Amino acid sequence: MNKLMTGLLAGVLTCGLGFVAQSYPAYATGVYTSIKSKTYKNVPYHWNGQSSHAYLWNANLTKRQHRLAHWPVTTWYVSKSLKMSNGHKTGIFYKVTNAKKSMSGYIGKGYLTKGALTKGTYPTGLIDSKLNQSLINLFPGTTPDKQLQQVAEYYIHAVNTTEPGDTYYEYEGAVLGAEKQKKAGGFSTYTVAPGAYNQLRQNKVSFLKFERDWLQKDLKADHKTFSDFSGWSIGAYAFPKNSIFYGIIMIELLPPMTK
């Protein structure tokens, strides 16, 4: 990656942001018990990304253990389907565990989609093509590029891992190759500053204005404008509104390659 905005991306590219998945001491109303069940042979499923209010629960559905949004690319293995009721409400839940067997519990059927996630694929609910295109449109004269888009979307995984070999920088190199990676640059609106995304998440400003204003400040600091990248290739990813990371984006840019 070249010098363009490397200061902003340094922490992201060298390691995953490593958001720590937390336990959630919130409780459901009433203890749930199983009234019917069916056994499965560890069938792979993944979070569908449709709701950020999906959780991994304990056996009686009385305590939230983890928020699925913190584990967006985890494959969950279903060993049992249970119809559960607390006397007032009834629902279907899957008994699941992750591949490392470090997490297990119960997830509502409606939050999962059948199938394992392979590296570079994500829950459909976390891809909003319209938001991504709106970011690309901020840079007039740029050309969408499939490889750069693939790299930008990997940010979904990068913000949730500290695993060796899974960092954004390593994935970027694997997809683009060493020569392109040296020349590629980018922008991210990630920050740990408290309340940085409140205006957007509280619907006090539009998505496009929020991101454009943020990027303009970064560009100005680097003595650049959106138009300076005309002729470059681009990929862009924005966490959608249903994500806990809404407001964070990743832009990947590559200048014309000389042959």
C-alpha positions as CSV (number, residue, x, y, z in Angstrom):
1,M,0.0,0.0,0.0
2,N,1.3,3.4,-0.9
3,K,1.5,6.4,1.4
4,L,-2.0,7.5,0.6
5,M,-3.8,7.5,3.9
6,T,-1.7,4.8,5.4
7,G,-1.7,6.6,8.7
8,L,-5.5,6.1,9.0
9,L,-5.3,2.5,8.0
10,A,-2.2,1.4,9.8
11,G,-4.0,-0.1,12.8
12,V,-6.6,-1.8,10.6
13,L,-4.2,-3.3,8.1
14,T,-1.6,-4.7,10.5
15,C,-4.1,-6.4,12.7
16,G,-7.8,-7.0,13.0
17,L,-9.6,-4.3,15.0
18,G,-10.5,-7.0,17.3
19,F,-13.8,-5.8,18.7
20,V,-14.3,-7.9,21.8
21,A,-17.5,-10.0,21.9
22,Q,-19.2,-9.3,25.2
23,S,-21.6,-11.2,27.3
24,Y,-25.0,-9.6,27.6
25,P,-26.6,-9.9,31.0
26,A,-30.1,-9.3,29.7
27,Y,-32.9,-11.6,30.5
28,A,-36.0,-12.9,28.6
29,T,-39.4,-13.0,30.2
30,G,-39.9,-16.5,31.8
31,V,-38.0,-19.7,31.5
32,Y,-38.4,-21.6,28.2
33,T,-38.6,-25.3,28.0
34,S,-38.5,-27.7,25.0
35,I,-41.9,-29.2,24.0
36,K,-40.5,-30.9,20.8
37,S,-37.1,-31.6,19.4
38,K,-35.3,-33.1,16.4
39,T,-31.6,-34.1,16.3
40,Y,-29.2,-33.1,13.5
41,K,-25.6,-34.1,12.6
42,N,-23.9,-30.8,13.0
43,V,-25.4,-29.1,10.0
44,P,-23.6,-25.8,9.2
45,Y,-25.5,-22.5,9.3
46,H,-24.5,-18.9,9.5
47,W,-26.1,-15.6,10.7
48,N,-28.1,-14.1,7.9
49,G,-27.1,-10.5,8.9
50,Q,-30.7,-9.3,8.8
51,S,-30.9,-8.1,12.5
52,S,-28.3,-6.8,14.9
53,H,-30.6,-7.9,17.7
54,A,-29.9,-11.6,17.2
55,Y,-28.3,-13.4,20.2
56,L,-26.8,-16.7,21.3
57,W,-28.8,-17.7,24.3
58,N,-28.4,-20.1,27.2
59,A,-30.4,-23.4,27.5
60,N,-33.5,-21.9,29.0
61,L,-33.4,-18.7,26.9
62,T,-33.1,-16.6,30.0
63,K,-29.7,-15.0,29.4
64,R,-28.0,-13.6,26.3
65,Q,-24.5,-14.9,25.9
66,H,-23.3,-13.3,22.7
67,R,-24.5,-10.9,20.1
68,L,-24.3,-12.6,16.6
69,A,-23.3,-9.3,15.0
70,H,-20.0,-9.7,16.8
71,W,-19.4,-13.0,15.0
72,P,-20.6,-12.2,11.5
73,V,-18.5,-14.8,9.7
74,T,-18.8,-17.6,12.2
75,T,-20.2,-20.9,11.0
76,W,-22.6,-22.4,13.6
77,Y,-23.1,-26.2,13.7
78,V,-26.7,-27.2,14.5
79,S,-27.1,-30.4,16.5
80,K,-30.7,-30.0,17.5
81,S,-33.9,-28.1,16.6
82,L,-36.2,-27.4,19.5
83,K,-39.7,-26.0,19.7
84,M,-39.6,-24.0,22.9
85,S,-42.2,-22.2,25.0
86,N,-42.5,-20.2,28.2
87,G,-46.2,-20.7,28.4
88,H,-47.0,-17.5,26.5
89,K,-44.6,-17.4,23.6
90,T,-43.4,-20.3,21.4
91,G,-40.6,-20.4,18.9
92,I,-38.1,-22.6,17.1
93,F,-34.5,-22.5,18.2
94,Y,-31.4,-24.3,17.1
95,K,-28.8,-25.7,19.5
96,V,-25.5,-24.7,18.1
97,T,-21.7,-24.7,18.6
98,N,-18.9,-23.0,16.7
99,A,-16.1,-24.9,14.9
100,K,-13.7,-24.5,17.8
101,K,-16.4,-25.5,20.3
102,S,-15.5,-22.5,22.4
103,M,-19.1,-21.1,22.1
104,S,-22.4,-23.0,22.3
105,G,-26.0,-22.1,23.0
106,Y,-29.3,-21.5,21.3
107,I,-30.2,-19.2,18.3
108,G,-33.6,-18.4,16.9
109,K,-34.2,-20.2,13.6
110,G,-35.1,-17.0,11.8
111,Y,-31.7,-15.5,12.3
112,L,-29.8,-18.3,10.6
113,T,-29.2,-19.4,7.0
114,K,-28.2,-22.9,6.1
115,G,-24.6,-23.3,4.8
116,A,-21.1,-22.6,5.9
117,L,-19.4,-19.3,5.2
118,T,-16.1,-19.6,3.3
119,K,-13.4,-16.9,3.5
120,G,-14.4,-13.9,1.5
121,T,-18.2,-14.6,1.7
122,Y,-20.5,-12.9,4.1
123,P,-24.1,-12.8,5.3
124,T,-26.3,-11.3,2.6
125,G,-27.8,-8.9,5.1
126,L,-24.4,-7.2,5.5
127,I,-24.1,-6.2,1.8
128,D,-26.0,-3.1,0.7
129,S,-25.0,-2.6,-2.9
130,K,-26.8,0.8,-3.0
131,L,-24.7,2.2,-0.1
132,N,-21.5,0.8,-1.6
133,Q,-22.3,2.4,-5.0
134,S,-23.1,5.8,-3.3
135,L,-19.6,5.8,-1.9
136,I,-18.1,5.0,-5.3
137,N,-20.1,7.9,-6.9
138,L,-18.3,10.3,-4.6
139,F,-15.2,9.7,-6.6
140,P,-15.9,10.9,-10.2
141,G,-14.1,9.2,-13.0
142,T,-13.2,6.1,-11.0
143,T,-13.9,2.6,-12.3
144,P,-15.4,-0.1,-10.1
145,D,-13.0,-3.1,-9.8
146,K,-14.0,-6.6,-8.6
147,Q,-10.8,-7.3,-6.8
148,L,-10.8,-4.0,-4.9
149,Q,-14.5,-4.6,-4.1
150,Q,-13.6,-8.0,-2.7
151,V,-10.9,-6.5,-0.6
152,A,-13.1,-3.7,0.7
153,E,-15.8,-6.1,1.7
154,Y,-13.3,-8.1,3.7
155,Y,-13.5,-5.3,6.2
156,I,-16.5,-7.2,7.5
157,H,-14.2,-9.9,8.7
158,A,-11.2,-7.7,9.6
159,V,-13.1,-5.7,12.2
160,N,-14.0,-8.9,14.0
161,T,-10.8,-10.9,14.2
162,T,-7.3,-11.0,15.7
163,E,-6.5,-14.4,14.2
164,P,-3.0,-14.7,12.6
165,G,-3.3,-14.7,8.8
166,D,-6.7,-13.0,8.8
167,T,-5.8,-9.4,8.9
168,Y,-7.0,-6.9,6.3
169,Y,-3.4,-6.3,5.0
170,E,-2.7,-10.0,4.5
171,Y,-6.0,-10.5,2.6
172,E,-5.4,-7.5,0.5
173,G,-2.0,-8.9,-0.6
174,A,-3.4,-12.3,-1.3
175,V,-6.1,-10.8,-3.6
176,L,-4.2,-8.0,-5.3
177,G,-0.7,-9.4,-5.4
178,A,2.4,-7.7,-4.2
179,E,2.8,-5.2,-7.1
180,K,-0.8,-3.9,-6.9
181,Q,-0.7,-3.8,-3.1
182,K,2.3,-1.5,-3.1
183,K,0.3,1.1,-5.1
184,A,-3.1,0.6,-3.6
185,G,-4.4,3.2,-1.1
186,G,-7.6,3.8,0.8
187,F,-9.7,5.4,3.4
188,S,-11.6,4.2,6.4
189,T,-13.9,6.1,8.7
190,Y,-13.2,3.8,11.7
191,T,-12.6,5.6,15.0
192,V,-12.9,4.7,18.7
193,A,-13.9,8.3,19.5
194,P,-17.0,8.2,21.7
195,G,-20.2,9.3,19.9
196,A,-18.5,9.7,16.5
197,Y,-21.3,8.0,14.7
198,N,-24.2,9.3,16.8
199,Q,-25.5,11.9,14.3
200,L,-25.8,9.2,11.6
201,R,-27.2,6.4,13.9
202,Q,-29.8,8.8,15.4
203,N,-31.0,9.7,11.9
204,K,-30.0,13.4,12.3
205,V,-27.9,13.3,9.1
206,S,-28.1,11.3,5.9
207,F,-25.6,8.5,5.2
208,L,-24.1,10.2,2.2
209,K,-23.7,13.6,3.8
210,F,-22.1,12.0,6.9
211,E,-19.6,10.0,4.9
212,R,-18.9,12.7,2.4
213,D,-18.1,15.3,5.1
214,W,-15.9,12.8,6.9
215,L,-14.0,11.9,3.8
216,Q,-13.6,15.6,2.7
217,K,-11.8,16.4,6.0
218,D,-9.4,13.5,5.5
219,L,-8.8,14.5,1.9
220,K,-8.2,18.1,2.8
221,A,-5.7,17.0,5.4
222,D,-3.9,15.1,2.6
223,H,-4.3,18.0,0.1
224,K,-6.6,15.9,-2.1
225,T,-10.1,16.2,-3.5
226,F,-12.5,13.5,-4.7
227,S,-11.7,14.4,-8.3
228,D,-8.0,13.7,-7.9
229,F,-8.7,10.0,-8.3
230,S,-10.3,10.2,-11.7
231,G,-8.9,7.3,-13.8
232,W,-8.3,5.2,-10.7
233,S,-10.0,1.8,-9.9
234,I,-12.1,1.6,-6.8
235,G,-13.9,-0.7,-4.4
236,A,-16.1,0.5,-1.5
237,Y,-17.9,-1.1,1.4
238,A,-20.3,0.4,4.0
239,F,-21.7,-1.5,6.9
240,P,-25.5,-1.3,6.4
241,K,-28.0,0.3,8.7
242,N,-28.9,-2.9,10.4
243,S,-25.2,-3.4,11.5
244,I,-23.8,-2.4,14.8
245,F,-20.9,-0.9,12.8
246,Y,-23.2,1.4,10.7
247,G,-21.2,4.5,9.8
248,I,-17.9,2.7,9.3
249,I,-16.8,2.4,5.6
250,M,-13.8,1.2,3.7
251,I,-12.6,2.6,0.3
252,E,-9.9,0.9,-1.8
253,L,-8.3,2.8,-4.6
254,L,-5.7,1.8,-7.2
255,P,-4.0,4.1,-9.7
256,P,-3.6,3.1,-13.4
257,M,-1.0,0.3,-13.6
258,T,1.7,0.9,-16.2
259,K,2.5,-2.1,-18.4
